[in-house]
Amino acid sequence: MHEEAQRLAVLNKKLKSELKLHVNKLASTQEELNKLKQENQKLVSKCKATTCHDTSTSFNMDDYMFLQTKFENFKKEVNEGSCVRKD
């Protein structure tokens, strides 16, 4: 019984040191998380400050679709024109 108590005492000491190590890692990770959150907030603020809110200069999906359609039509015209030989 004495040997079992000694074995448990050694195991307990080992587990306490592992727990302390994990607590320190957790604290370190929490500090890093807080720093990353602050950095993220700064970046979001900077992004919002530099975003253009003028609708006349902002690009939207309708503009993209219009340009895409024009481009497709242009490609078709070029392909049709290259197939017809002008002598």
PDB file of N, CA, C and O in Angstrom:
ATOM      1  N   MET A   1       0.823  -1.184   0.000  1.00  0.00           N
ATOM      2  CA  MET A   1       0.000   0.000   0.000  1.00  0.00           C
ATOM      3  C   MET A   1       0.872   1.255   0.000  1.00  0.00           C
ATOM      4  O   MET A   1       0.544   2.254  -0.640  1.00  0.00           O
ATOM      5  N   HIS A   2       1.978   1.187   0.721  1.00  0.00           N
ATOM      6  CA  HIS A   2       2.909   2.310   0.776  1.00  0.00           C
ATOM      7  C   HIS A   2       3.487   2.573  -0.625  1.00  0.00           C
ATOM      8  O   HIS A   2       3.616   3.727  -1.032  1.00  0.00           O
ATOM      9  N   GLU A   3       3.832   1.514  -1.356  1.00  0.00           N
ATOM     10  CA  GLU A   3       4.384   1.660  -2.700  1.00  0.00           C
ATOM     11  C   GLU A   3       3.343   2.283  -3.644  1.00  0.00           C
ATOM     12  O   GLU A   3       3.671   3.110  -4.495  1.00  0.00           O
ATOM     13  N   GLU A   4       2.107   1.874  -3.474  1.00  0.00           N
ATOM     14  CA  GLU A   4       1.037   2.436  -4.311  1.00  0.00           C
ATOM     15  C   GLU A   4       0.870   3.919  -4.027  1.00  0.00           C
ATOM     16  O   GLU A   4       0.676   4.702  -4.957  1.00  0.00           O
ATOM     17  N   ALA A   5       0.940   4.319  -2.777  1.00  0.00           N
ATOM     18  CA  ALA A   5       0.826   5.726  -2.399  1.00  0.00           C
ATOM     19  C   ALA A   5       1.981   6.524  -2.997  1.00  0.00           C
ATOM     20  O   ALA A   5       1.774   7.643  -3.467  1.00  0.00           O
ATOM     21  N   GLN A   6       3.188   5.973  -2.988  1.00  0.00           N
ATOM     22  CA  GLN A   6       4.349   6.652  -3.565  1.00  0.00           C
ATOM     23  C   GLN A   6       4.174   6.791  -5.085  1.00  0.00           C
ATOM     24  O   GLN A   6       4.460   7.839  -5.663  1.00  0.00           O
ATOM     25  N   ARG A   7       3.703   5.723  -5.707  1.00  0.00           N
ATOM     26  CA  ARG A   7       3.492   5.752  -7.150  1.00  0.00           C
ATOM     27  C   ARG A   7       2.459   6.819  -7.510  1.00  0.00           C
ATOM     28  O   ARG A   7       2.635   7.566  -8.473  1.00  0.00           O
ATOM     29  N   LEU A   8       1.373   6.883  -6.724  1.00  0.00           N
ATOM     30  CA  LEU A   8       0.340   7.878  -6.972  1.00  0.00           C
ATOM     31  C   LEU A   8       0.853   9.297  -6.717  1.00  0.00           C
ATOM     32  O   LEU A   8       0.457  10.234  -7.410  1.00  0.00           O
ATOM     33  N   ALA A   9       1.718   9.455  -5.742  1.00  0.00           N
ATOM     34  CA  ALA A   9       2.295  10.769  -5.450  1.00  0.00           C
ATOM     35  C   ALA A   9       3.162  11.234  -6.617  1.00  0.00           C
ATOM     36  O   ALA A   9       3.104  12.402  -7.002  1.00  0.00           O
ATOM     37  N   VAL A  10       3.960  10.339  -7.180  1.00  0.00           N
ATOM     38  CA  VAL A  10       4.800  10.672  -8.334  1.00  0.00           C
ATOM     39  C   VAL A  10       3.922  11.013  -9.543  1.00  0.00           C
ATOM     40  O   VAL A  10       4.177  11.982 -10.259  1.00  0.00           O
ATOM     41  N   LEU A  11       2.894  10.204  -9.752  1.00  0.00           N
ATOM     42  CA  LEU A  11       1.975  10.447 -10.860  1.00  0.00           C
ATOM     43  C   LEU A  11       1.261  11.786 -10.692  1.00  0.00           C
ATOM     44  O   LEU A  11       1.104  12.538 -11.654  1.00  0.00           O
ATOM     45  N   ASN A  12       0.833  12.077  -9.474  1.00  0.00           N
ATOM     46  CA  ASN A  12       0.164  13.337  -9.174  1.00  0.00           C
ATOM     47  C   ASN A  12       1.088  14.518  -9.464  1.00  0.00           C
ATOM     48  O   ASN A  12       0.660  15.511 -10.053  1.00  0.00           O
ATOM     49  N   LYS A  13       2.338  14.416  -9.059  1.00  0.00           N
ATOM     50  CA  LYS A  13       3.314  15.485  -9.294  1.00  0.00           C
ATOM     51  C   LYS A  13       3.513  15.691 -10.794  1.00  0.00           C
ATOM     52  O   LYS A  13       3.578  16.826 -11.267  1.00  0.00           O
ATOM     53  N   LYS A  14       3.608  14.599 -11.530  1.00  0.00           N
ATOM     54  CA  LYS A  14       3.786  14.670 -12.975  1.00  0.00           C
ATOM     55  C   LYS A  14       2.576  15.333 -13.632  1.00  0.00           C
ATOM     56  O   LYS A  14       2.727  16.192 -14.501  1.00  0.00           O
ATOM     57  N   LEU A  15       1.387  14.934 -13.214  1.00  0.00           N
ATOM     58  CA  LEU A  15       0.168  15.502 -13.783  1.00  0.00           C
ATOM     59  C   LEU A  15       0.028  16.985 -13.447  1.00  0.00           C
ATOM     60  O   LEU A  15      -0.443  17.763 -14.276  1.00  0.00           O
ATOM     61  N   LYS A  16       0.428  17.381 -12.248  1.00  0.00           N
ATOM     62  CA  LYS A  16       0.385  18.793 -11.880  1.00  0.00           C
ATOM     63  C   LYS A  16       1.329  19.622 -12.741  1.00  0.00           C
ATOM     64  O   LYS A  16       0.989  20.734 -13.146  1.00  0.00           O
ATOM     65  N   SER A  17       2.521  19.083 -13.023  1.00  0.00           N
ATOM     66  CA  SER A  17       3.461  19.827 -13.867  1.00  0.00           C
ATOM     67  C   SER A  17       2.946  19.926 -15.300  1.00  0.00           C
ATOM     68  O   SER A  17       3.117  20.957 -15.950  1.00  0.00           O
ATOM     69  N   GLU A  18       2.313  18.856 -15.798  1.00  0.00           N
ATOM     70  CA  GLU A  18       1.715  18.903 -17.137  1.00  0.00           C
ATOM     71  C   GLU A  18       0.566  19.914 -17.172  1.00  0.00           C
ATOM     72  O   GLU A  18       0.407  20.652 -18.144  1.00  0.00           O
ATOM     73  N   LEU A  19      -0.228  19.937 -16.107  1.00  0.00           N
ATOM     74  CA  LEU A  19      -1.328  20.889 -16.026  1.00  0.00           C
ATOM     75  C   LEU A  19      -0.800  22.322 -16.047  1.00  0.00           C
ATOM     76  O   LEU A  19      -1.347  23.180 -16.739  1.00  0.00           O
ATOM     77  N   LYS A  20       0.254  22.573 -15.296  1.00  0.00           N
ATOM     78  CA  LYS A  20       0.850  23.905 -15.259  1.00  0.00           C
ATOM     79  C   LYS A  20       1.353  24.293 -16.656  1.00  0.00           C
ATOM     80  O   LYS A  20       1.179  25.433 -17.085  1.00  0.00           O
ATOM     81  N   LEU A  21       1.973  23.349 -17.355  1.00  0.00           N
ATOM     82  CA  LEU A  21       2.460  23.596 -18.706  1.00  0.00           C
ATOM     83  C   LEU A  21       1.301  23.957 -19.633  1.00  0.00           C
ATOM     84  O   LEU A  21       1.399  24.899 -20.419  1.00  0.00           O
ATOM     85  N   HIS A  22       0.203  23.204 -19.536  1.00  0.00           N
ATOM     86  CA  HIS A  22      -0.956  23.473 -20.378  1.00  0.00           C
ATOM     87  C   HIS A  22      -1.618  24.809 -20.027  1.00  0.00           C
ATOM     88  O   HIS A  22      -2.102  25.510 -20.916  1.00  0.00           O
ATOM     89  N   VAL A  23      -1.643  25.159 -18.758  1.00  0.00           N
ATOM     90  CA  VAL A  23      -2.202  26.445 -18.341  1.00  0.00           C
ATOM     91  C   VAL A  23      -1.359  27.580 -18.923  1.00  0.00           C
ATOM     92  O   VAL A  23      -1.902  28.580 -19.392  1.00  0.00           O
ATOM     93  N   ASN A  24      -0.034  27.426 -18.893  1.00  0.00           N
ATOM     94  CA  ASN A  24       0.849  28.446 -19.462  1.00  0.00           C
ATOM     95  C   ASN A  24       0.650  28.561 -20.979  1.00  0.00           C
ATOM     96  O   ASN A  24       0.616  29.663 -21.526  1.00  0.00           O
ATOM     97  N   LYS A  25       0.519  27.417 -21.644  1.00  0.00           N
ATOM     98  CA  LYS A  25       0.265  27.441 -23.085  1.00  0.00           C
ATOM     99  C   LYS A  25      -1.065  28.115 -23.391  1.00  0.00           C
ATOM    100  O   LYS A  25      -1.175  28.878 -24.352  1.00  0.00           O
ATOM    101  N   LEU A  26      -2.072  27.833 -22.574  1.00  0.00           N
ATOM    102  CA  LEU A  26      -3.386  28.438 -22.757  1.00  0.00           C
ATOM    103  C   LEU A  26      -3.301  29.955 -22.593  1.00  0.00           C
ATOM    104  O   LEU A  26      -3.879  30.700 -23.384  1.00  0.00           O
ATOM    105  N   ALA A  27      -2.591  30.404 -21.581  1.00  0.00           N
ATOM    106  CA  ALA A  27      -2.438  31.849 -21.360  1.00  0.00           C
ATOM    107  C   ALA A  27      -1.713  32.497 -22.532  1.00  0.00           C
ATOM    108  O   ALA A  27      -2.095  33.576 -22.987  1.00  0.00           O
ATOM    109  N   SER A  28      -0.674  31.841 -23.016  1.00  0.00           N
ATOM    110  CA  SER A  28       0.076  32.352 -24.161  1.00  0.00           C
ATOM    111  C   SER A  28      -0.802  32.418 -25.407  1.00  0.00           C
ATOM    112  O   SER A  28      -0.767  33.397 -26.152  1.00  0.00           O
ATOM    113  N   THR A  29      -1.578  31.383 -25.621  1.00  0.00           N
ATOM    114  CA  THR A  29      -2.476  31.341 -26.772  1.00  0.00           C
ATOM    115  C   THR A  29      -3.549  32.411 -26.651  1.00  0.00           C
ATOM    116  O   THR A  29      -3.922  33.032 -27.647  1.00  0.00           O
ATOM    117  N   GLN A  30      -4.047  32.632 -25.448  1.00  0.00           N
ATOM    118  CA  GLN A  30      -5.065  33.666 -25.225  1.00  0.00           C
ATOM    119  C   GLN A  30      -4.486  35.047 -25.520  1.00  0.00           C
ATOM    120  O   GLN A  30      -5.167  35.880 -26.117  1.00  0.00           O
ATOM    121  N   GLU A  31      -3.253  35.302 -25.119  1.00  0.00           N
ATOM    122  CA  GLU A  31      -2.596  36.577 -25.413  1.00  0.00           C
ATOM    123  C   GLU A  31      -2.449  36.764 -26.919  1.00  0.00           C
ATOM    124  O   GLU A  31      -2.713  37.844 -27.448  1.00  0.00           O
ATOM    125  N   GLU A  32      -2.026  35.706 -27.604  1.00  0.00           N
ATOM    126  CA  GLU A  32      -1.870  35.774 -29.054  1.00  0.00           C
ATOM    127  C   GLU A  32      -3.218  36.029 -29.728  1.00  0.00           C
ATOM    128  O   GLU A  32      -3.297  36.806 -30.680  1.00  0.00           O
ATOM    129  N   LEU A  33      -4.267  35.387 -29.246  1.00  0.00           N
ATOM    130  CA  LEU A  33      -5.599  35.587 -29.788  1.00  0.00           C
ATOM    131  C   LEU A  33      -6.040  37.042 -29.611  1.00  0.00           C
ATOM    132  O   LEU A  33      -6.609  37.636 -30.526  1.00  0.00           O
ATOM    133  N   ASN A  34      -5.778  37.606 -28.446  1.00  0.00           N
ATOM    134  CA  ASN A  34      -6.148  38.996 -28.202  1.00  0.00           C
ATOM    135  C   ASN A  34      -5.389  39.940 -29.132  1.00  0.00           C
ATOM    136  O   ASN A  34      -5.963  40.901 -29.643  1.00  0.00           O
ATOM    137  N   LYS A  35      -4.107  39.672 -29.354  1.00  0.00           N
ATOM    138  CA  LYS A  35      -3.315  40.492 -30.276  1.00  0.00           C
ATOM    139  C   LYS A  35      -3.867  40.390 -31.689  1.00  0.00           C
ATOM    140  O   LYS A  35      -3.962  41.393 -32.396  1.00  0.00           O
ATOM    141  N   LEU A  36      -4.232  39.177 -32.103  1.00  0.00           N
ATOM    142  CA  LEU A  36      -4.779  38.984 -33.446  1.00  0.00           C
ATOM    143  C   LEU A  36      -6.133  39.672 -33.594  1.00  0.00           C
ATOM    144  O   LEU A  36      -6.436  40.218 -34.655  1.00  0.00           O
ATOM    145  N   LYS A  37      -6.945  39.650 -32.548  1.00  0.00           N
ATOM    146  CA  LYS A  37      -8.231  40.335 -32.595  1.00  0.00           C
ATOM    147  C   LYS A  37      -8.024  41.838 -32.760  1.00  0.00           C
ATOM    148  O   LYS A  37      -8.723  42.483 -33.542  1.00  0.00           O
ATOM    149  N   GLN A  38      -7.055  42.396 -32.018  1.00  0.00           N
ATOM    150  CA  GLN A  38      -6.767  43.825 -32.127  1.00  0.00           C
ATOM    151  C   GLN A  38      -6.266  44.168 -33.528  1.00  0.00           C
ATOM    152  O   GLN A  38      -6.679  45.168 -34.115  1.00  0.00           O
ATOM    153  N   GLU A  39      -5.380  43.336 -34.056  1.00  0.00           N
ATOM    154  CA  GLU A  39      -4.861  43.556 -35.403  1.00  0.00           C
ATOM    155  C   GLU A  39      -5.988  43.474 -36.427  1.00  0.00           C
ATOM    156  O   GLU A  39      -6.038  44.271 -37.364  1.00  0.00           O
ATOM    157  N   ASN A  40      -6.883  42.520 -36.251  1.00  0.00           N
ATOM    158  CA  ASN A  40      -8.023  42.373 -37.151  1.00  0.00           C
ATOM    159  C   ASN A  40      -8.913  43.612 -37.097  1.00  0.00           C
ATOM    160  O   ASN A  40      -9.365  44.094 -38.136  1.00  0.00           O
ATOM    161  N   GLN A  41      -9.165  44.127 -35.908  1.00  0.00           N
ATOM    162  CA  GLN A  41      -9.989  45.322 -35.773  1.00  0.00           C
ATOM    163  C   GLN A  41      -9.339  46.517 -36.462  1.00  0.00           C
ATOM    164  O   GLN A  41     -10.020  47.312 -37.109  1.00  0.00           O
ATOM    165  N   LYS A  42      -8.023  46.641 -36.324  1.00  0.00           N
ATOM    166  CA  LYS A  42      -7.310  47.736 -36.996  1.00  0.00           C
ATOM    167  C   LYS A  42      -7.436  47.605 -38.507  1.00  0.00           C
ATOM    168  O   LYS A  42      -7.674  48.591 -39.204  1.00  0.00           O
ATOM    169  N   LEU A  43      -7.274  46.370 -39.017  1.00  0.00           N
ATOM    170  CA  LEU A  43      -7.367  46.157 -40.458  1.00  0.00           C
ATOM    171  C   LEU A  43      -8.780  46.428 -40.975  1.00  0.00           C
ATOM    172  O   LEU A  43      -8.950  47.008 -42.048  1.00  0.00           O
ATOM    173  N   VAL A  44      -9.784  46.011 -40.218  1.00  0.00           N
ATOM    174  CA  VAL A  44     -11.162  46.261 -40.617  1.00  0.00           C
ATOM    175  C   VAL A  44     -11.432  47.763 -40.644  1.00  0.00           C
ATOM    176  O   VAL A  44     -12.063  48.269 -41.572  1.00  0.00           O
ATOM    177  N   SER A  45     -10.956  48.465 -39.632  1.00  0.00           N
ATOM    178  CA  SER A  45     -11.141  49.916 -39.586  1.00  0.00           C
ATOM    179  C   SER A  45     -10.447  50.590 -40.761  1.00  0.00           C
ATOM    180  O   SER A  45     -11.009  51.482 -41.397  1.00  0.00           O
ATOM    181  N   LYS A  46      -9.227  50.159 -41.044  1.00  0.00           N
ATOM    182  CA  LYS A  46      -8.473  50.732 -42.154  1.00  0.00           C
ATOM    183  C   LYS A  46      -9.169  50.445 -43.476  1.00  0.00           C
ATOM    184  O   LYS A  46      -9.240  51.310 -44.349  1.00  0.00           O
ATOM    185  N   CYS A  47      -9.679  49.231 -43.620  1.00  0.00           N
ATOM    186  CA  CYS A  47     -10.387  48.850 -44.846  1.00  0.00           C
ATOM    187  C   CYS A  47     -11.643  49.696 -45.029  1.00  0.00           C
ATOM    188  O   CYS A  47     -11.916  50.179 -46.128  1.00  0.00           O
ATOM    189  N   LYS A  48     -12.395  49.872 -43.968  1.00  0.00           N
ATOM    190  CA  LYS A  48     -13.609  50.679 -44.048  1.00  0.00           C
ATOM    191  C   LYS A  48     -13.278  52.127 -44.378  1.00  0.00           C
ATOM    192  O   LYS A  48     -14.016  52.788 -45.108  1.00  0.00           O
ATOM    193  N   ALA A  49     -12.165  52.620 -43.838  1.00  0.00           N
ATOM    194  CA  ALA A  49     -11.781  54.008 -44.078  1.00  0.00           C
ATOM    195  C   ALA A  49     -11.348  54.229 -45.524  1.00  0.00           C
ATOM    196  O   ALA A  49     -11.513  55.330 -46.050  1.00  0.00           O
ATOM    197  N   THR A  50     -10.798  53.210 -46.173  1.00  0.00           N
ATOM    198  CA  THR A  50     -10.300  53.380 -47.531  1.00  0.00           C
ATOM    199  C   THR A  50     -11.284  52.936 -48.592  1.00  0.00           C
ATOM    200  O   THR A  50     -11.025  53.148 -49.777  1.00  0.00           O
ATOM    201  N   THR A  51     -12.400  52.329 -48.224  1.00  0.00           N
ATOM    202  CA  THR A  51     -13.387  51.865 -49.190  1.00  0.00           C
ATOM    203  C   THR A  51     -14.123  53.055 -49.780  1.00  0.00           C
ATOM    204  O   THR A  51     -14.553  53.960 -49.064  1.00  0.00           O
ATOM    205  N   CYS A  52     -14.257  53.035 -51.085  1.00  0.00           N
ATOM    206  CA  CYS A  52     -14.955  54.109 -51.774  1.00  0.00           C
ATOM    207  C   CYS A  52     -16.453  53.883 -51.649  1.00  0.00           C
ATOM    208  O   CYS A  52     -16.956  52.815 -51.998  1.00  0.00           O
ATOM    209  N   HIS A  53     -17.165  54.888 -51.152  1.00  0.00           N
ATOM    210  CA  HIS A  53     -18.602  54.756 -50.984  1.00  0.00           C
ATOM    211  C   HIS A  53     -19.367  55.462 -52.097  1.00  0.00           C
ATOM    212  O   HIS A  53     -20.598  55.457 -52.100  1.00  0.00           O
ATOM    213  N   ASP A  54     -18.663  56.062 -53.029  1.00  0.00           N
ATOM    214  CA  ASP A  54     -19.292  56.754 -54.141  1.00  0.00           C
ATOM    215  C   ASP A  54     -19.785  55.719 -55.151  1.00  0.00           C
ATOM    216  O   ASP A  54     -18.987  54.973 -55.718  1.00  0.00           O
ATOM    217  N   THR A  55     -21.095  55.675 -55.373  1.00  0.00           N
ATOM    218  CA  THR A  55     -21.648  54.646 -56.254  1.00  0.00           C
ATOM    219  C   THR A  55     -21.257  54.870 -57.703  1.00  0.00           C
ATOM    220  O   THR A  55     -21.292  53.933 -58.501  1.00  0.00           O
ATOM    221  N   SER A  56     -20.883  56.100 -58.063  1.00  0.00           N
ATOM    222  CA  SER A  56     -20.511  56.344 -59.459  1.00  0.00           C
ATOM    223  C   SER A  56     -19.165  55.731 -59.798  1.00  0.00           C
ATOM    224  O   SER A  56     -18.884  55.469 -60.967  1.00  0.00           O
ATOM    225  N   THR A  57     -18.332  55.499 -58.802  1.00  0.00           N
ATOM    226  CA  THR A  57     -17.020  54.911 -59.072  1.00  0.00           C
ATOM    227  C   THR A  57     -16.901  53.486 -58.568  1.00  0.00           C
ATOM    228  O   THR A  57     -15.905  52.815 -58.838  1.00  0.00           O
ATOM    229  N   SER A  58     -17.883  53.024 -57.854  1.00  0.00           N
ATOM    230  CA  SER A  58     -17.787  51.658 -57.334  1.00  0.00           C
ATOM    231  C   SER A  58     -18.219  50.671 -58.405  1.00  0.00           C
ATOM    232  O   SER A  58     -19.053  50.976 -59.257  1.00  0.00           O
ATOM    233  N   PHE A  59     -17.645  49.506 -58.345  1.00  0.00           N
ATOM    234  CA  PHE A  59     -17.922  48.457 -59.323  1.00  0.00           C
ATOM    235  C   PHE A  59     -18.971  47.535 -58.751  1.00  0.00           C
ATOM    236  O   PHE A  59     -18.851  47.086 -57.611  1.00  0.00           O
ATOM    237  N   ASN A  60     -20.001  47.248 -59.531  1.00  0.00           N
ATOM    238  CA  ASN A  60     -21.023  46.324 -59.041  1.00  0.00           C
ATOM    239  C   ASN A  60     -21.220  45.182 -60.025  1.00  0.00           C
ATOM    240  O   ASN A  60     -20.627  45.165 -61.103  1.00  0.00           O
ATOM    241  N   MET A  61     -22.040  44.251 -59.650  1.00  0.00           N
ATOM    242  CA  MET A  61     -22.247  43.044 -60.439  1.00  0.00           C
ATOM    243  C   MET A  61     -22.917  43.349 -61.779  1.00  0.00           C
ATOM    244  O   MET A  61     -22.625  42.689 -62.776  1.00  0.00           O
ATOM    245  N   ASP A  62     -23.807  44.335 -61.812  1.00  0.00           N
ATOM    246  CA  ASP A  62     -24.455  44.700 -63.073  1.00  0.00           C
ATOM    247  C   ASP A  62     -23.421  45.174 -64.099  1.00  0.00           C
ATOM    248  O   ASP A  62     -23.484  44.813 -65.274  1.00  0.00           O
ATOM    249  N   ASP A  63     -22.475  45.986 -63.634  1.00  0.00           N
ATOM    250  CA  ASP A  63     -21.395  46.439 -64.528  1.00  0.00           C
ATOM    251  C   ASP A  63     -20.614  45.251 -65.062  1.00  0.00           C
ATOM    252  O   ASP A  63     -20.297  45.180 -66.249  1.00  0.00           O
ATOM    253  N   TYR A  64     -20.311  44.325 -64.175  1.00  0.00           N
ATOM    254  CA  TYR A  64     -19.541  43.148 -64.576  1.00  0.00           C
ATOM    255  C   TYR A  64     -20.294  42.343 -65.630  1.00  0.00           C
ATOM    256  O   TYR A  64     -19.712  41.943 -66.638  1.00  0.00           O
ATOM    257  N   MET A  65     -21.575  42.105 -65.403  1.00  0.00           N
ATOM    258  CA  MET A  65     -22.361  41.306 -66.347  1.00  0.00           C
ATOM    259  C   MET A  65     -22.475  42.015 -67.697  1.00  0.00           C
ATOM    260  O   MET A  65     -22.399  41.371 -68.743  1.00  0.00           O
ATOM    261  N   PHE A  66     -22.655  43.326 -67.677  1.00  0.00           N
ATOM    262  CA  PHE A  66     -22.742  44.089 -68.920  1.00  0.00           C
ATOM    263  C   PHE A  66     -21.445  43.968 -69.714  1.00  0.00           C
ATOM    264  O   PHE A  66     -21.464  43.711 -70.917  1.00  0.00           O
ATOM    265  N   LEU A  67     -20.320  44.154 -69.029  1.00  0.00           N
ATOM    266  CA  LEU A  67     -19.020  44.052 -69.706  1.00  0.00           C
ATOM    267  C   LEU A  67     -18.759  42.630 -70.186  1.00  0.00           C
ATOM    268  O   LEU A  67     -18.188  42.436 -71.259  1.00  0.00           O
ATOM    269  N   GLN A  68     -19.163  41.651 -69.418  1.00  0.00           N
ATOM    270  CA  GLN A  68     -18.972  40.258 -69.810  1.00  0.00           C
ATOM    271  C   GLN A  68     -19.761  39.952 -71.079  1.00  0.00           C
ATOM    272  O   GLN A  68     -19.255  39.276 -71.975  1.00  0.00           O
ATOM    273  N   THR A  69     -20.986  40.438 -71.163  1.00  0.00           N
ATOM    274  CA  THR A  69     -21.821  40.232 -72.348  1.00  0.00           C
ATOM    275  C   THR A  69     -21.208  40.898 -73.571  1.00  0.00           C
ATOM    276  O   THR A  69     -21.152  40.309 -74.650  1.00  0.00           O
ATOM    277  N   LYS A  70     -20.748  42.135 -73.390  1.00  0.00           N
ATOM    278  CA  LYS A  70     -20.113  42.837 -74.502  1.00  0.00           C
ATOM    279  C   LYS A  70     -18.865  42.092 -74.977  1.00  0.00           C
ATOM    280  O   LYS A  70     -18.607  41.998 -76.177  1.00  0.00           O
ATOM    281  N   PHE A  71     -18.107  41.573 -74.036  1.00  0.00           N
ATOM    282  CA  PHE A  71     -16.905  40.839 -74.387  1.00  0.00           C
ATOM    283  C   PHE A  71     -17.245  39.571 -75.167  1.00  0.00           C
ATOM    284  O   PHE A  71     -16.601  39.270 -76.172  1.00  0.00           O
ATOM    285  N   GLU A  72     -18.241  38.835 -74.715  1.00  0.00           N
ATOM    286  CA  GLU A  72     -18.665  37.616 -75.418  1.00  0.00           C
ATOM    287  C   GLU A  72     -19.129  37.940 -76.834  1.00  0.00           C
ATOM    288  O   GLU A  72     -18.798  37.222 -77.778  1.00  0.00           O
ATOM    289  N   ASN A  73     -19.896  39.021 -76.986  1.00  0.00           N
ATOM    290  CA  ASN A  73     -20.348  39.433 -78.320  1.00  0.00           C
ATOM    291  C   ASN A  73     -19.164  39.802 -79.207  1.00  0.00           C
ATOM    292  O   ASN A  73     -19.129  39.444 -80.384  1.00  0.00           O
ATOM    293  N   PHE A  74     -18.216  40.502 -78.653  1.00  0.00           N
ATOM    294  CA  PHE A  74     -17.022  40.887 -79.403  1.00  0.00           C
ATOM    295  C   PHE A  74     -16.257  39.647 -79.872  1.00  0.00           C
ATOM    296  O   PHE A  74     -15.808  39.580 -81.017  1.00  0.00           O
ATOM    297  N   LYS A  75     -16.113  38.667 -78.973  1.00  0.00           N
ATOM    298  CA  LYS A  75     -15.414  37.433 -79.356  1.00  0.00           C
ATOM    299  C   LYS A  75     -16.131  36.732 -80.501  1.00  0.00           C
ATOM    300  O   LYS A  75     -15.486  36.235 -81.424  1.00  0.00           O
ATOM    301  N   LYS A  76     -17.471  36.688 -80.450  1.00  0.00           N
ATOM    302  CA  LYS A  76     -18.234  36.050 -81.517  1.00  0.00           C
ATOM    303  C   LYS A  76     -18.024  36.777 -82.841  1.00  0.00           C
ATOM    304  O   LYS A  76     -17.844  36.145 -83.882  1.00  0.00           O
ATOM    305  N   GLU A  77     -18.050  38.104 -82.796  1.00  0.00           N
ATOM    306  CA  GLU A  77     -17.848  38.889 -84.008  1.00  0.00           C
ATOM    307  C   GLU A  77     -16.464  38.646 -84.602  1.00  0.00           C
ATOM    308  O   GLU A  77     -16.319  38.516 -85.817  1.00  0.00           O
ATOM    309  N   VAL A  78     -15.462  38.586 -83.751  1.00  0.00           N
ATOM    310  CA  VAL A  78     -14.100  38.352 -84.225  1.00  0.00           C
ATOM    311  C   VAL A  78     -13.994  36.969 -84.830  1.00  0.00           C
ATOM    312  O   VAL A  78     -13.386  36.808 -85.888  1.00  0.00           O
ATOM    313  N   ASN A  79     -14.563  35.977 -84.194  1.00  0.00           N
ATOM    314  CA  ASN A  79     -14.509  34.603 -84.713  1.00  0.00           C
ATOM    315  C   ASN A  79     -15.252  34.469 -86.044  1.00  0.00           C
ATOM    316  O   ASN A  79     -14.780  33.797 -86.962  1.00  0.00           O
ATOM    317  N   GLU A  80     -16.397  35.103 -86.139  1.00  0.00           N
ATOM    318  CA  GLU A  80     -17.158  35.050 -87.387  1.00  0.00           C
ATOM    319  C   GLU A  80     -16.423  35.782 -88.505  1.00  0.00           C
ATOM    320  O   GLU A  80     -16.433  35.342 -89.654  1.00  0.00           O
ATOM    321  N   GLY A  81     -15.798  36.878 -88.169  1.00  0.00           N
ATOM    322  CA  GLY A  81     -15.063  37.656 -89.150  1.00  0.00           C
ATOM    323  C   GLY A  81     -13.802  36.938 -89.617  1.00  0.00           C
ATOM    324  O   GLY A  81     -13.385  37.100 -90.764  1.00  0.00           O
ATOM    325  N   SER A  82     -13.200  36.157 -88.748  1.00  0.00           N
ATOM    326  CA  SER A  82     -11.966  35.454 -89.142  1.00  0.00           C
ATOM    327  C   SER A  82     -12.260  34.253 -90.010  1.00  0.00           C
ATOM    328  O   SER A  82     -11.384  33.777 -90.731  1.00  0.00           O
ATOM    329  N   CYS A  83     -13.487  33.756 -89.949  1.00  0.00           N
ATOM    330  CA  CYS A  83     -13.851  32.612 -90.777  1.00  0.00           C
ATOM    331  C   CYS A  83     -14.198  33.047 -92.207  1.00  0.00           C
ATOM    332  O   CYS A  83     -14.040  32.274 -93.152  1.00  0.00           O
ATOM    333  N   VAL A  84     -14.667  34.278 -92.353  1.00  0.00           N
ATOM    334  CA  VAL A  84     -15.034  34.786 -93.667  1.00  0.00           C
ATOM    335  C   VAL A  84     -13.815  35.468 -94.277  1.00  0.00           C
ATOM    336  O   VAL A  84     -13.267  36.409 -93.702  1.00  0.00           O
ATOM    337  N   ARG A  85     -13.389  34.980 -95.460  1.00  0.00           N
ATOM    338  CA  ARG A  85     -12.207  35.555 -96.114  1.00  0.00           C
ATOM    339  C   ARG A  85     -12.647  36.678 -97.028  1.00  0.00           C
ATOM    340  O   ARG A  85     -13.569  36.533 -97.831  1.00  0.00           O
ATOM    341  N   LYS A  86     -11.983  37.770 -96.890  1.00  0.00           N
ATOM    342  CA  LYS A  86     -12.261  38.890 -97.769  1.00  0.00           C
ATOM    343  C   LYS A  86     -11.159  38.953 -98.808  1.00  0.00           C
ATOM    344  O   LYS A  86      -9.986  39.092 -98.461  1.00  0.00           O
ATOM    345  N   ASP A  87     -11.532  38.850-100.112  1.00  0.00           N
ATOM    346  CA  ASP A  87     -10.539  38.878-101.183  1.00  0.00           C
ATOM    347  C   ASP A  87     -10.539  40.205-101.865  1.00  0.00           C
ATOM    348  O   ASP A  87      -9.766  40.420-102.799  1.00  0.00           O
TER     349      ASP A  87
END
